[in-house]
Amino acid sequence: MCSVFSLHNFAATCLQLLYIFQKDSLFSFLSV
């Protein structure tokens, strides 16, 4: 149970970081 929760938490964190990175790259692309 704990390992499943940590795995889900890890996946959510990765998706969040990926979303933030894509958003930042999109803004920097638009500002060029």
Secondary structure in CASP SS format (residue, H / E / C, confidence):
PFRMAT SS
TARGET T0000
AUTHOR 0000-0000-0000
METHOD secondary structure of the structure
MODEL  1
M C 1.00
C H 1.00
S H 1.00
V H 1.00
F H 1.00
S H 1.00
L H 1.00
H H 1.00
N H 1.00
F H 1.00
A H 1.00
A H 1.00
T H 1.00
C H 1.00
L H 1.00
Q H 1.00
L H 1.00
L H 1.00
Y H 1.00
I H 1.00
F H 1.00
Q H 1.00
K H 1.00
D H 1.00
S H 1.00
L H 1.00
F H 1.00
S H 1.00
F H 1.00
L H 1.00
S H 1.00
V C 1.00
END
